[in-house]
Amino acid sequence: MGKLAKSYATLLPATALLVSILFGSVLIYVLSLQLNDLEKQQGQQLSQTLAYQLAKAVRDPLIHRDKLSLQVELDELITLEG
């Protein structure tokens, strides 16, 4: 076994390890960006859904100017969030 073979025996595994770590780091970074984007989208959809449900629930009490029913709906919403 020559000096060149010994050099490759240590160089190749080190290179493979370095490439694996670099690839893993890039992959983790990309996944982190995607998860943050999904989290933002989910928050927006949840906000829109809650606003739609609240608007639907208070539609009739608003039309009939029923303050008690409006207060009950808002109290239930606050209880659900807390």
Gaussian input, Z-matrix of N, CA and C with variables (Angstrom, degrees):
# hf/3-21g

backbone

0 1
 N
 C     1     B1
 C     2     B2     1     A1
 N     3     B3     2     A2     1     D1
 C     4     B4     3     A3     2     D2
 C     5     B5     4     A4     3     D3
 N     6     B6     5     A5     4     D4
 C     7     B7     6     A6     5     D5
 C     8     B8     7     A7     6     D6
 N     9     B9     8     A8     7     D7
 C    10    B10     9     A9     8     D8
 C    11    B11    10    A10     9     D9
 N    12    B12    11    A11    10    D10
 C    13    B13    12    A12    11    D11
 C    14    B14    13    A13    12    D12
 N    15    B15    14    A14    13    D13
 C    16    B16    15    A15    14    D14
 C    17    B17    16    A16    15    D15
 N    18    B18    17    A17    16    D16
 C    19    B19    18    A18    17    D17
 C    20    B20    19    A19    18    D18
 N    21    B21    20    A20    19    D19
 C    22    B22    21    A21    20    D20
 C    23    B23    22    A22    21    D21
 N    24    B24    23    A23    22    D22
 C    25    B25    24    A24    23    D23
 C    26    B26    25    A25    24    D24
 N    27    B27    26    A26    25    D25
 C    28    B28    27    A27    26    D26
 C    29    B29    28    A28    27    D27
 N    30    B30    29    A29    28    D28
 C    31    B31    30    A30    29    D29
 C    32    B32    31    A31    30    D30
 N    33    B33    32    A32    31    D31
 C    34    B34    33    A33    32    D32
 C    35    B35    34    A34    33    D33
 N    36    B36    35    A35    34    D34
 C    37    B37    36    A36    35    D35
 C    38    B38    37    A37    36    D36
 N    39    B39    38    A38    37    D37
 C    40    B40    39    A39    38    D38
 C    41    B41    40    A40    39    D39
 N    42    B42    41    A41    40    D40
 C    43    B43    42    A42    41    D41
 C    44    B44    43    A43    42    D42
 N    45    B45    44    A44    43    D43
 C    46    B46    45    A45    44    D44
 C    47    B47    46    A46    45    D45
 N    48    B48    47    A47    46    D46
 C    49    B49    48    A48    47    D47
 C    50    B50    49    A49    48    D48
 N    51    B51    50    A50    49    D49
 C    52    B52    51    A51    50    D50
 C    53    B53    52    A52    51    D51
 N    54    B54    53    A53    52    D52
 C    55    B55    54    A54    53    D53
 C    56    B56    55    A55    54    D54
 N    57    B57    56    A56    55    D55
 C    58    B58    57    A57    56    D56
 C    59    B59    58    A58    57    D57
 N    60    B60    59    A59    58    D58
 C    61    B61    60    A60    59    D59
 C    62    B62    61    A61    60    D60
 N    63    B63    62    A62    61    D61
 C    64    B64    63    A63    62    D62
 C    65    B65    64    A64    63    D63
 N    66    B66    65    A65    64    D64
 C    67    B67    66    A66    65    D65
 C    68    B68    67    A67    66    D66
 N    69    B69    68    A68    67    D67
 C    70    B70    69    A69    68    D68
 C    71    B71    70    A70    69    D69
 N    72    B72    71    A71    70    D70
 C    73    B73    72    A72    71    D71
 C    74    B74    73    A73    72    D72
 N    75    B75    74    A74    73    D73
 C    76    B76    75    A75    74    D74
 C    77    B77    76    A76    75    D75
 N    78    B78    77    A77    76    D76
 C    79    B79    78    A78    77    D77
 C    80    B80    79    A79    78    D78
 N    81    B81    80    A80    79    D79
 C    82    B82    81    A81    80    D80
 C    83    B83    82    A82    81    D81
 N    84    B84    83    A83    82    D82
 C    85    B85    84    A84    83    D83
 C    86    B86    85    A85    84    D84
 N    87    B87    86    A86    85    D85
 C    88    B88    87    A87    86    D86
 C    89    B89    88    A88    87    D87
 N    90    B90    89    A89    88    D88
 C    91    B91    90    A90    89    D89
 C    92    B92    91    A91    90    D90
 N    93    B93    92    A92    91    D91
 C    94    B94    93    A93    92    D92
 C    95    B95    94    A94    93    D93
 N    96    B96    95    A95    94    D94
 C    97    B97    96    A96    95    D95
 C    98    B98    97    A97    96    D96
 N    99    B99    98    A98    97    D97
 C   100   B100    99    A99    98    D98
 C   101   B101   100   A100    99    D99
 N   102   B102   101   A101   100   D100
 C   103   B103   102   A102   101   D101
 C   104   B104   103   A103   102   D102
 N   105   B105   104   A104   103   D103
 C   106   B106   105   A105   104   D104
 C   107   B107   106   A106   105   D105
 N   108   B108   107   A107   106   D106
 C   109   B109   108   A108   107   D107
 C   110   B110   109   A109   108   D108
 N   111   B111   110   A110   109   D109
 C   112   B112   111   A111   110   D110
 C   113   B113   112   A112   111   D111
 N   114   B114   113   A113   112   D112
 C   115   B115   114   A114   113   D113
 C   116   B116   115   A115   114   D114
 N   117   B117   116   A116   115   D115
 C   118   B118   117   A117   116   D116
 C   119   B119   118   A118   117   D117
 N   120   B120   119   A119   118   D118
 C   121   B121   120   A120   119   D119
 C   122   B122   121   A121   120   D120
 N   123   B123   122   A122   121   D121
 C   124   B124   123   A123   122   D122
 C   125   B125   124   A124   123   D123
 N   126   B126   125   A125   124   D124
 C   127   B127   126   A126   125   D125
 C   128   B128   127   A127   126   D126
 N   129   B129   128   A128   127   D127
 C   130   B130   129   A129   128   D128
 C   131   B131   130   A130   129   D129
 N   132   B132   131   A131   130   D130
 C   133   B133   132   A132   131   D131
 C   134   B134   133   A133   132   D132
 N   135   B135   134   A134   133   D133
 C   136   B136   135   A135   134   D134
 C   137   B137   136   A136   135   D135
 N   138   B138   137   A137   136   D136
 C   139   B139   138   A138   137   D137
 C   140   B140   139   A139   138   D138
 N   141   B141   140   A140   139   D139
 C   142   B142   141   A141   140   D140
 C   143   B143   142   A142   141   D141
 N   144   B144   143   A143   142   D142
 C   145   B145   144   A144   143   D143
 C   146   B146   145   A145   144   D144
 N   147   B147   146   A146   145   D145
 C   148   B148   147   A147   146   D146
 C   149   B149   148   A148   147   D147
 N   150   B150   149   A149   148   D148
 C   151   B151   150   A150   149   D149
 C   152   B152   151   A151   150   D150
 N   153   B153   152   A152   151   D151
 C   154   B154   153   A153   152   D152
 C   155   B155   154   A154   153   D153
 N   156   B156   155   A155   154   D154
 C   157   B157   156   A156   155   D155
 C   158   B158   157   A157   156   D156
 N   159   B159   158   A158   157   D157
 C   160   B160   159   A159   158   D158
 C   161   B161   160   A160   159   D159
 N   162   B162   161   A161   160   D160
 C   163   B163   162   A162   161   D161
 C   164   B164   163   A163   162   D162
 N   165   B165   164   A164   163   D163
 C   166   B166   165   A165   164   D164
 C   167   B167   166   A166   165   D165
 N   168   B168   167   A167   166   D166
 C   169   B169   168   A168   167   D167
 C   170   B170   169   A169   168   D168
 N   171   B171   170   A170   169   D169
 C   172   B172   171   A171   170   D170
 C   173   B173   172   A172   171   D171
 N   174   B174   173   A173   172   D172
 C   175   B175   174   A174   173   D173
 C   176   B176   175   A175   174   D174
 N   177   B177   176   A176   175   D175
 C   178   B178   177   A177   176   D176
 C   179   B179   178   A178   177   D177
 N   180   B180   179   A179   178   D178
 C   181   B181   180   A180   179   D179
 C   182   B182   181   A181   180   D180
 N   183   B183   182   A182   181   D181
 C   184   B184   183   A183   182   D182
 C   185   B185   184   A184   183   D183
 N   186   B186   185   A185   184   D184
 C   187   B187   186   A186   185   D185
 C   188   B188   187   A187   186   D186
 N   189   B189   188   A188   187   D187
 C   190   B190   189   A189   188   D188
 C   191   B191   190   A190   189   D189
 N   192   B192   191   A191   190   D190
 C   193   B193   192   A192   191   D191
 C   194   B194   193   A193   192   D192
 N   195   B195   194   A194   193   D193
 C   196   B196   195   A195   194   D194
 C   197   B197   196   A196   195   D195
 N   198   B198   197   A197   196   D196
 C   199   B199   198   A198   197   D197
 C   200   B200   199   A199   198   D198
 N   201   B201   200   A200   199   D199
 C   202   B202   201   A201   200   D200
 C   203   B203   202   A202   201   D201
 N   204   B204   203   A203   202   D202
 C   205   B205   204   A204   203   D203
 C   206   B206   205   A205   204   D204
 N   207   B207   206   A206   205   D205
 C   208   B208   207   A207   206   D206
 C   209   B209   208   A208   207   D207
 N   210   B210   209   A209   208   D208
 C   211   B211   210   A210   209   D209
 C   212   B212   211   A211   210   D210
 N   213   B213   212   A212   211   D211
 C   214   B214   213   A213   212   D212
 C   215   B215   214   A214   213   D213
 N   216   B216   215   A215   214   D214
 C   217   B217   216   A216   215   D215
 C   218   B218   217   A217   216   D216
 N   219   B219   218   A218   217   D217
 C   220   B220   219   A219   218   D218
 C   221   B221   220   A220   219   D219
 N   222   B222   221   A221   220   D220
 C   223   B223   222   A222   221   D221
 C   224   B224   223   A223   222   D222
 N   225   B225   224   A224   223   D223
 C   226   B226   225   A225   224   D224
 C   227   B227   226   A226   225   D225
 N   228   B228   227   A227   226   D226
 C   229   B229   228   A228   227   D227
 C   230   B230   229   A229   228   D228
 N   231   B231   230   A230   229   D229
 C   232   B232   231   A231   230   D230
 C   233   B233   232   A232   231   D231
 N   234   B234   233   A233   232   D232
 C   235   B235   234   A234   233   D233
 C   236   B236   235   A235   234   D234
 N   237   B237   236   A236   235   D235
 C   238   B238   237   A237   236   D236
 C   239   B239   238   A238   237   D237
 N   240   B240   239   A239   238   D238
 C   241   B241   240   A240   239   D239
 C   242   B242   241   A241   240   D240
 N   243   B243   242   A242   241   D241
 C   244   B244   243   A243   242   D242
 C   245   B245   244   A244   243   D243

   B1=1.4390
   B2=1.5272
   B3=1.2995
   B4=1.4518
   B5=1.5132
   B6=1.3133
   B7=1.4591
   B8=1.5291
   B9=1.3372
   B10=1.4608
   B11=1.5283
   B12=1.3255
   B13=1.4644
   B14=1.5213
   B15=1.3360
   B16=1.4654
   B17=1.5331
   B18=1.3225
   B19=1.4558
   B20=1.5355
   B21=1.3432
   B22=1.4660
   B23=1.5247
   B24=1.3136
   B25=1.4629
   B26=1.5298
   B27=1.2960
   B28=1.4688
   B29=1.5295
   B30=1.3188
   B31=1.4579
   B32=1.5292
   B33=1.3102
   B34=1.4662
   B35=1.5310
   B36=1.3402
   B37=1.4755
   B38=1.5322
   B39=1.3252
   B40=1.4649
   B41=1.5252
   B42=1.3245
   B43=1.4635
   B44=1.5238
   B45=1.3272
   B46=1.4655
   B47=1.5269
   B48=1.3177
   B49=1.4634
   B50=1.5297
   B51=1.3134
   B52=1.4595
   B53=1.5302
   B54=1.3274
   B55=1.4607
   B56=1.5255
   B57=1.3218
   B58=1.4723
   B59=1.5271
   B60=1.3194
   B61=1.4659
   B62=1.5253
   B63=1.3243
   B64=1.4623
   B65=1.5279
   B66=1.3272
   B67=1.4589
   B68=1.5281
   B69=1.3225
   B70=1.4637
   B71=1.5167
   B72=1.3253
   B73=1.4663
   B74=1.5221
   B75=1.3235
   B76=1.4654
   B77=1.5223
   B78=1.3230
   B79=1.4566
   B80=1.5298
   B81=1.3091
   B82=1.4693
   B83=1.5265
   B84=1.3196
   B85=1.4664
   B86=1.5285
   B87=1.3274
   B88=1.4687
   B89=1.5257
   B90=1.3244
   B91=1.4653
   B92=1.5256
   B93=1.3162
   B94=1.4618
   B95=1.5267
   B96=1.3254
   B97=1.4667
   B98=1.5223
   B99=1.3185
   B100=1.4631
   B101=1.5226
   B102=1.3300
   B103=1.4632
   B104=1.5266
   B105=1.3218
   B106=1.4670
   B107=1.5218
   B108=1.3225
   B109=1.4639
   B110=1.5276
   B111=1.3263
   B112=1.4672
   B113=1.5234
   B114=1.3229
   B115=1.4639
   B116=1.5292
   B117=1.3217
   B118=1.4619
   B119=1.5280
   B120=1.3289
   B121=1.4669
   B122=1.5197
   B123=1.3297
   B124=1.4582
   B125=1.5299
   B126=1.3218
   B127=1.4606
   B128=1.5172
   B129=1.3266
   B130=1.4632
   B131=1.5224
   B132=1.3256
   B133=1.4649
   B134=1.5190
   B135=1.3219
   B136=1.4610
   B137=1.5260
   B138=1.3137
   B139=1.4703
   B140=1.5213
   B141=1.3206
   B142=1.4611
   B143=1.5243
   B144=1.3241
   B145=1.4605
   B146=1.5205
   B147=1.3319
   B148=1.4661
   B149=1.5264
   B150=1.3129
   B151=1.4668
   B152=1.5262
   B153=1.3272
   B154=1.4638
   B155=1.5282
   B156=1.3362
   B157=1.4656
   B158=1.5249
   B159=1.3226
   B160=1.4615
   B161=1.5261
   B162=1.3288
   B163=1.4696
   B164=1.5219
   B165=1.3246
   B166=1.4650
   B167=1.5304
   B168=1.3338
   B169=1.4622
   B170=1.5262
   B171=1.3192
   B172=1.4696
   B173=1.5262
   B174=1.2975
   B175=1.4712
   B176=1.5302
   B177=1.3203
   B178=1.4716
   B179=1.5287
   B180=1.3500
   B181=1.4724
   B182=1.5308
   B183=1.3241
   B184=1.4687
   B185=1.5203
   B186=1.3078
   B187=1.4646
   B188=1.5269
   B189=1.3454
   B190=1.4667
   B191=1.5290
   B192=1.3194
   B193=1.4686
   B194=1.5281
   B195=1.3229
   B196=1.4649
   B197=1.5310
   B198=1.3227
   B199=1.4641
   B200=1.5249
   B201=1.3182
   B202=1.4571
   B203=1.5245
   B204=1.3224
   B205=1.4668
   B206=1.5247
   B207=1.3243
   B208=1.4665
   B209=1.5238
   B210=1.3181
   B211=1.4606
   B212=1.5191
   B213=1.3289
   B214=1.4648
   B215=1.5259
   B216=1.3211
   B217=1.4724
   B218=1.5246
   B219=1.3168
   B220=1.4613
   B221=1.5213
   B222=1.3282
   B223=1.4652
   B224=1.5230
   B225=1.3337
   B226=1.4640
   B227=1.5232
   B228=1.3124
   B229=1.4627
   B230=1.5235
   B231=1.3147
   B232=1.4665
   B233=1.5199
   B234=1.3296
   B235=1.4622
   B236=1.5215
   B237=1.3251
   B238=1.4631
   B239=1.5182
   B240=1.3289
   B241=1.4572
   B242=1.5178
   B243=1.3181
   B244=1.4601
   B245=1.4719
   A1=108.76
   A2=114.77
   A3=118.51
   A4=112.13
   A5=112.47
   A6=119.39
   A7=111.18
   A8=117.51
   A9=121.98
   A10=111.20
   A11=117.11
   A12=121.06
   A13=110.76
   A14=117.27
   A15=120.54
   A16=110.61
   A17=115.01
   A18=119.11
   A19=110.83
   A20=115.86
   A21=119.83
   A22=111.79
   A23=116.73
   A24=120.68
   A25=111.20
   A26=117.88
   A27=119.94
   A28=111.78
   A29=116.87
   A30=120.87
   A31=112.70
   A32=118.06
   A33=121.18
   A34=113.20
   A35=119.36
   A36=117.63
   A37=112.70
   A38=117.07
   A39=119.92
   A40=110.33
   A41=116.90
   A42=120.99
   A43=110.69
   A44=116.44
   A45=120.43
   A46=110.63
   A47=116.48
   A48=120.55
   A49=110.77
   A50=116.64
   A51=120.92
   A52=111.62
   A53=117.21
   A54=121.04
   A55=110.33
   A56=117.48
   A57=121.19
   A58=111.14
   A59=116.42
   A60=120.06
   A61=110.43
   A62=117.08
   A63=121.12
   A64=111.11
   A65=116.89
   A66=121.25
   A67=110.83
   A68=116.74
   A69=120.69
   A70=112.14
   A71=116.93
   A72=120.72
   A73=111.46
   A74=116.60
   A75=120.37
   A76=110.17
   A77=116.91
   A78=121.54
   A79=111.14
   A80=117.28
   A81=121.09
   A82=110.45
   A83=117.24
   A84=120.94
   A85=111.09
   A86=117.00
   A87=120.90
   A88=110.47
   A89=117.27
   A90=120.44
   A91=111.16
   A92=116.88
   A93=120.61
   A94=110.86
   A95=116.88
   A96=120.33
   A97=111.34
   A98=116.82
   A99=120.42
   A100=111.19
   A101=116.89
   A102=119.71
   A103=111.30
   A104=117.33
   A105=119.92
   A106=111.18
   A107=116.85
   A108=120.78
   A109=110.85
   A110=116.87
   A111=120.27
   A112=111.40
   A113=116.59
   A114=120.48
   A115=110.61
   A116=116.24
   A117=120.91
   A118=110.74
   A119=116.72
   A120=120.87
   A121=111.06
   A122=116.42
   A123=120.07
   A124=110.62
   A125=117.30
   A126=120.70
   A127=111.95
   A128=116.48
   A129=120.14
   A130=111.20
   A131=116.82
   A132=119.88
   A133=111.07
   A134=117.05
   A135=120.20
   A136=110.41
   A137=116.58
   A138=120.17
   A139=111.23
   A140=116.36
   A141=120.16
   A142=111.19
   A143=116.82
   A144=120.75
   A145=111.07
   A146=116.75
   A147=119.85
   A148=111.37
   A149=117.11
   A150=120.16
   A151=110.60
   A152=116.87
   A153=120.55
   A154=110.74
   A155=116.98
   A156=120.21
   A157=111.14
   A158=116.82
   A159=119.61
   A160=110.84
   A161=116.18
   A162=119.55
   A163=110.97
   A164=116.46
   A165=120.42
   A166=110.85
   A167=116.67
   A168=120.40
   A169=112.33
   A170=117.74
   A171=119.59
   A172=112.87
   A173=117.74
   A174=120.56
   A175=111.59
   A176=116.41
   A177=119.50
   A178=112.60
   A179=118.90
   A180=117.23
   A181=113.36
   A182=117.38
   A183=119.32
   A184=111.48
   A185=116.26
   A186=120.24
   A187=110.41
   A188=115.99
   A189=120.68
   A190=112.49
   A191=117.17
   A192=122.86
   A193=111.89
   A194=115.13
   A195=121.89
   A196=108.65
   A197=116.01
   A198=121.17
   A199=112.27
   A200=117.34
   A201=120.41
   A202=110.84
   A203=117.24
   A204=120.47
   A205=111.29
   A206=116.30
   A207=119.47
   A208=110.99
   A209=116.27
   A210=120.22
   A211=111.08
   A212=117.05
   A213=121.09
   A214=110.24
   A215=117.11
   A216=120.62
   A217=111.12
   A218=116.99
   A219=120.42
   A220=111.57
   A221=117.24
   A222=120.28
   A223=111.21
   A224=117.16
   A225=120.48
   A226=111.08
   A227=116.78
   A228=120.55
   A229=110.70
   A230=116.72
   A231=120.57
   A232=110.23
   A233=117.63
   A234=121.75
   A235=110.48
   A236=118.00
   A237=121.45
   A238=111.61
   A239=118.20
   A240=121.35
   A241=111.67
   A242=117.30
   A243=121.52
   A244=110.82
   D1=125.73
   D2=-176.26
   D3=-89.34
   D4=176.80
   D5=-179.49
   D6=-64.77
   D7=-34.83
   D8=179.95
   D9=-66.21
   D10=-40.40
   D11=179.14
   D12=-64.79
   D13=-40.13
   D14=177.80
   D15=-66.07
   D16=-36.32
   D17=179.05
   D18=-64.73
   D19=-43.80
   D20=177.29
   D21=-66.83
   D22=-32.05
   D23=-179.18
   D24=-64.22
   D25=-29.90
   D26=177.90
   D27=-97.02
   D28=-30.25
   D29=-176.70
   D30=-73.48
   D31=-42.47
   D32=-176.93
   D33=-64.28
   D34=-48.06
   D35=177.85
   D36=-63.54
   D37=-36.75
   D38=178.92
   D39=-65.63
   D40=-41.00
   D41=178.05
   D42=-65.22
   D43=-43.08
   D44=178.90
   D45=-62.20
   D46=-40.97
   D47=178.70
   D48=-64.74
   D49=-44.25
   D50=179.85
   D51=-63.40
   D52=-43.51
   D53=178.36
   D54=-64.60
   D55=-40.12
   D56=179.08
   D57=-63.66
   D58=-43.24
   D59=179.24
   D60=-65.41
   D61=-42.48
   D62=178.87
   D63=-63.21
   D64=-46.07
   D65=179.07
   D66=-63.09
   D67=-42.46
   D68=178.18
   D69=-62.61
   D70=-39.62
   D71=178.67
   D72=-64.66
   D73=-43.59
   D74=178.18
   D75=-63.66
   D76=-41.89
   D77=179.89
   D78=-63.09
   D79=-43.42
   D80=178.64
   D81=-63.72
   D82=-39.99
   D83=179.00
   D84=-63.52
   D85=-45.44
   D86=-179.81
   D87=-64.50
   D88=-42.79
   D89=178.25
   D90=-63.48
   D91=-37.31
   D92=177.84
   D93=-63.04
   D94=-42.49
   D95=177.69
   D96=-62.77
   D97=-42.27
   D98=-179.77
   D99=-66.16
   D100=-41.32
   D101=179.28
   D102=-64.77
   D103=-39.71
   D104=177.36
   D105=-63.05
   D106=-40.30
   D107=178.34
   D108=-65.36
   D109=-42.78
   D110=178.24
   D111=-64.40
   D112=-38.33
   D113=178.55
   D114=-63.57
   D115=-41.50
   D116=178.90
   D117=-64.33
   D118=-43.91
   D119=179.16
   D120=-63.35
   D121=-42.22
   D122=-179.10
   D123=-64.61
   D124=-39.95
   D125=177.64
   D126=-62.71
   D127=-41.33
   D128=178.60
   D129=-66.11
   D130=-41.48
   D131=179.62
   D132=-66.30
   D133=-38.98
   D134=178.06
   D135=-64.59
   D136=-42.14
   D137=178.31
   D138=-61.80
   D139=-43.89
   D140=179.53
   D141=-64.62
   D142=-40.26
   D143=179.69
   D144=-64.81
   D145=-44.35
   D146=178.54
   D147=-63.74
   D148=-41.13
   D149=178.87
   D150=-64.33
   D151=-41.44
   D152=179.07
   D153=-64.49
   D154=-44.22
   D155=-179.72
   D156=-64.54
   D157=-40.48
   D158=178.99
   D159=-65.87
   D160=-43.52
   D161=178.89
   D162=-61.92
   D163=-39.34
   D164=179.42
   D165=-68.34
   D166=-37.68
   D167=-177.32
   D168=-72.40
   D169=-32.35
   D170=-175.62
   D171=-99.68
   D172=5.59
   D173=-178.08
   D174=-60.39
   D175=-55.04
   D176=-178.30
   D177=-64.55
   D178=-45.76
   D179=177.40
   D180=-60.46
   D181=-32.86
   D182=176.85
   D183=-68.12
   D184=-41.72
   D185=-179.79
   D186=-63.12
   D187=-41.14
   D188=-177.32
   D189=-91.55
   D190=4.73
   D191=179.97
   D192=53.44
   D193=44.60
   D194=-179.76
   D195=-94.52
   D196=95.03
   D197=-175.65
   D198=-67.85
   D199=-33.64
   D200=-179.41
   D201=-64.85
   D202=-45.67
   D203=178.81
   D204=-64.18
   D205=-37.88
   D206=176.61
   D207=-62.74
   D208=-42.51
   D209=179.46
   D210=-63.86
   D211=-39.84
   D212=178.51
   D213=-62.98
   D214=-45.15
   D215=179.51
   D216=-61.26
   D217=-44.27
   D218=179.30
   D219=-66.37
   D220=-39.45
   D221=176.81
   D222=-62.55
   D223=-40.39
   D224=177.88
   D225=-65.24
   D226=-38.40
   D227=178.41
   D228=-64.82
   D229=-43.44
   D230=179.02
   D231=-64.62
   D232=-39.16
   D233=178.64
   D234=-64.31
   D235=-39.94
   D236=179.58
   D237=-66.50
   D238=-38.30
   D239=-179.39
   D240=-71.98
   D241=-37.08
   D242=-175.84
   D243=-75.44

